[in-house]
Amino acid sequence: MNTPNILTLIRVILAPVFMLFFLVDDLYMRLIALGLFVVAALTDLADGWYARKYGVITGFGKFLDPLADKILVSSALISFVALGYTSAVPVILIVGREFFITGLRLLGASKGVAIPSTALAKFKTFLQMAVVGLVMTYICVLTAMHQSDPGGAAELRLDLDVWASWLIWITAAVTVWTGIDYVMKYLYMIKSVLR
């Protein structure tokens, strides 16, 4: 167990913890959740940097690192649906793509084929983390306003929910596109299993 893998495991552990805090309708709980999400997102940068700098890249890390990202982002998106801030459809598309690619990676591993993250997939992860962070911040602002000015919070939500929804839909489109990219690159492997 090396430092990058420990950082990745921390990200996995933080995902359900931050989700539990975020689902509580309280500003301080949601601010704690936002802080935990930021820490978890930073571990993603830190483990990759450390692994490359010190050459401690392992097969376990290659598999667990993207899986940890998927768990973290999926937890946040499911929270948004539970709180009524987004439709379930883009979230299903994102989570469905993530499970599919994880399955593809497991299939690749069973065939002795390593499926590395592409540049497009890395951009997708950055986009997901950024959008989740923005939407969480927006929800924290609404929660704060609701405590002092419920009418103002309702007006702000009417104005900004459309933007939050568009950001999540754009993220879903990019996420699905990266899934299609993986399928095109590894179609030969999928066909070999379906025979």
C-alpha positions as CSV (number, residue, x, y, z in Angstrom):
1,M,0.0,0.0,0.0
2,N,1.7,3.2,-1.2
3,T,0.9,6.9,-0.8
4,P,-1.1,7.3,-4.0
5,N,-3.2,4.3,-3.2
6,I,-3.8,5.5,0.4
7,L,-5.0,8.9,-1.1
8,T,-7.3,7.1,-3.5
9,L,-8.8,5.0,-0.6
10,I,-9.3,8.3,1.3
11,R,-11.4,9.5,-1.7
12,V,-13.5,6.4,-1.6
13,I,-14.1,6.7,2.1
14,L,-15.0,10.4,1.9
15,A,-17.6,9.9,-0.8
16,P,-20.4,8.5,1.4
17,V,-19.4,10.7,4.4
18,F,-19.7,13.9,2.4
19,M,-23.0,12.6,0.9
20,L,-24.5,12.1,4.3
21,F,-23.5,15.6,5.4
22,F,-24.8,17.2,2.2
23,L,-28.3,15.6,2.4
24,V,-28.9,17.3,5.8
25,D,-30.9,20.5,5.2
26,D,-28.5,22.7,7.3
27,L,-25.9,25.2,6.0
28,Y,-23.1,24.1,8.3
29,M,-23.6,20.5,7.4
30,R,-23.5,21.4,3.7
31,L,-20.4,23.5,4.1
32,I,-18.7,20.6,5.8
33,A,-19.8,18.4,2.9
34,L,-18.4,20.9,0.4
35,G,-15.1,21.0,2.3
36,L,-14.9,17.2,2.3
37,F,-15.7,17.1,-1.5
38,V,-12.9,19.7,-2.2
39,V,-10.4,17.6,0.0
40,A,-11.5,14.4,-1.9
41,A,-11.1,16.1,-5.3
42,L,-7.6,17.4,-4.3
43,T,-6.6,13.8,-3.4
44,D,-7.2,13.0,-7.0
45,L,-4.7,15.6,-8.1
46,A,-2.2,14.6,-5.3
47,D,-2.2,10.8,-5.9
48,G,-1.6,11.2,-9.7
49,W,1.2,13.8,-9.2
50,Y,2.9,11.6,-6.5
51,A,2.6,8.4,-8.5
52,R,4.1,10.0,-11.6
53,K,6.9,11.9,-9.7
54,Y,8.1,8.9,-7.7
55,G,7.2,6.2,-10.2
56,V,4.9,4.3,-7.9
57,I,2.3,3.5,-10.5
58,T,0.6,0.1,-9.7
59,G,-2.1,-2.0,-11.4
60,F,-4.2,-1.6,-8.3
61,G,-3.9,2.2,-8.4
62,K,-4.7,2.3,-12.2
63,F,-7.9,0.4,-11.5
64,L,-8.9,2.1,-8.1
65,D,-8.1,5.7,-9.0
66,P,-10.8,6.1,-11.8
67,L,-13.2,4.0,-9.7
68,A,-12.8,6.3,-6.8
69,D,-13.5,9.3,-9.0
70,K,-16.7,7.6,-10.2
71,I,-17.8,6.8,-6.7
72,L,-17.2,10.4,-5.6
73,V,-19.0,12.1,-8.5
74,S,-21.9,9.6,-8.5
75,S,-22.5,10.2,-4.8
76,A,-22.7,14.0,-5.4
77,L,-25.0,13.6,-8.5
78,I,-27.3,11.2,-6.7
79,S,-27.5,13.8,-3.8
80,F,-28.6,16.5,-6.3
81,V,-31.4,14.2,-7.6
82,A,-32.5,13.4,-4.0
83,L,-32.6,17.1,-3.2
84,G,-34.5,17.9,-6.4
85,Y,-31.8,20.1,-8.0
86,T,-31.6,18.1,-11.2
87,S,-33.4,15.5,-13.3
88,A,-32.5,11.9,-12.8
89,V,-32.0,11.4,-16.6
90,P,-28.5,13.1,-17.0
91,V,-27.4,11.4,-13.7
92,I,-28.5,8.0,-15.0
93,L,-26.5,8.7,-18.2
94,I,-23.4,9.6,-16.3
95,V,-23.6,6.8,-13.7
96,G,-24.5,4.3,-16.4
97,R,-21.5,5.3,-18.5
98,E,-19.2,5.0,-15.4
99,F,-20.4,1.5,-14.6
100,F,-20.1,0.5,-18.2
101,I,-16.5,1.7,-18.5
102,T,-15.6,0.0,-15.2
103,G,-17.1,-3.2,-16.7
104,L,-15.0,-2.7,-19.8
105,R,-11.9,-2.3,-17.7
106,L,-12.6,-5.5,-15.9
107,L,-13.2,-7.2,-19.2
108,G,-9.9,-5.9,-20.4
109,A,-8.1,-7.1,-17.3
110,S,-9.5,-10.6,-17.8
111,K,-8.1,-10.5,-21.4
112,G,-4.8,-9.1,-20.3
113,V,-5.5,-5.7,-21.9
114,A,-4.9,-2.6,-19.7
115,I,-7.3,0.2,-20.6
116,P,-5.7,3.5,-19.6
117,S,-7.6,6.8,-19.1
118,T,-7.6,8.9,-22.3
119,A,-7.0,12.7,-22.4
120,L,-10.7,13.1,-23.1
121,A,-11.6,11.0,-20.1
122,K,-9.3,13.0,-17.9
123,F,-11.0,16.2,-19.1
124,K,-14.4,14.6,-18.4
125,T,-13.3,13.9,-14.8
126,F,-12.1,17.5,-14.4
127,L,-15.4,18.8,-15.8
128,Q,-17.5,16.5,-13.5
129,M,-15.5,17.6,-10.4
130,A,-15.8,21.3,-11.4
131,V,-19.5,21.1,-12.1
132,V,-20.2,19.2,-8.9
133,G,-18.3,21.8,-6.9
134,L,-20.2,24.7,-8.6
135,V,-23.6,23.1,-8.0
136,M,-22.7,22.2,-4.4
137,T,-21.6,25.9,-3.8
138,Y,-24.9,27.1,-5.4
139,I,-26.9,24.8,-3.1
140,C,-24.9,26.1,-0.1
141,V,-25.7,29.7,-1.1
142,L,-29.4,28.8,-1.5
143,T,-29.4,27.1,1.9
144,A,-27.8,30.2,3.5
145,M,-30.3,32.6,1.8
146,H,-33.3,30.4,2.8
147,Q,-32.4,30.8,6.4
148,S,-32.4,34.6,6.2
149,D,-34.6,35.4,3.1
150,P,-36.8,32.4,2.0
151,G,-38.5,34.6,-0.8
152,G,-35.1,35.7,-2.2
153,A,-33.8,32.1,-2.1
154,A,-36.9,30.9,-4.1
155,E,-36.3,33.6,-6.7
156,L,-32.6,32.8,-7.0
157,R,-33.4,29.2,-7.4
158,L,-35.8,29.9,-10.2
159,D,-33.1,31.9,-12.0
160,L,-30.2,29.6,-11.4
161,D,-31.7,26.1,-11.5
162,V,-31.8,26.3,-15.3
163,W,-28.0,27.0,-15.4
164,A,-27.3,24.2,-12.9
165,S,-29.4,21.8,-15.0
166,W,-27.6,22.9,-18.3
167,L,-24.2,22.3,-16.7
168,I,-25.2,18.8,-15.6
169,W,-26.6,18.0,-19.0
170,I,-23.4,19.3,-20.8
171,T,-21.4,17.1,-18.4
172,A,-23.6,14.2,-19.2
173,A,-23.1,14.7,-22.9
174,V,-19.3,14.9,-22.5
175,T,-19.4,11.8,-20.3
176,V,-21.4,9.8,-22.8
177,W,-19.1,10.9,-25.6
178,T,-16.0,9.6,-23.7
179,G,-17.9,6.3,-23.2
180,I,-18.4,6.1,-27.0
181,D,-14.8,6.9,-27.5
182,Y,-13.8,3.9,-25.3
183,V,-16.2,1.6,-27.1
184,M,-14.8,2.6,-30.5
185,K,-11.2,2.0,-29.3
186,Y,-12.0,-1.4,-27.7
187,L,-14.8,-2.7,-30.0
188,Y,-12.6,-5.6,-31.0
189,M,-12.5,-6.8,-27.4
190,I,-16.2,-6.4,-26.9
191,K,-16.9,-8.4,-30.1
192,S,-14.6,-11.2,-28.9
193,V,-16.7,-11.6,-25.8
194,L,-20.0,-11.5,-27.6
195,R,-19.0,-14.4,-30.0
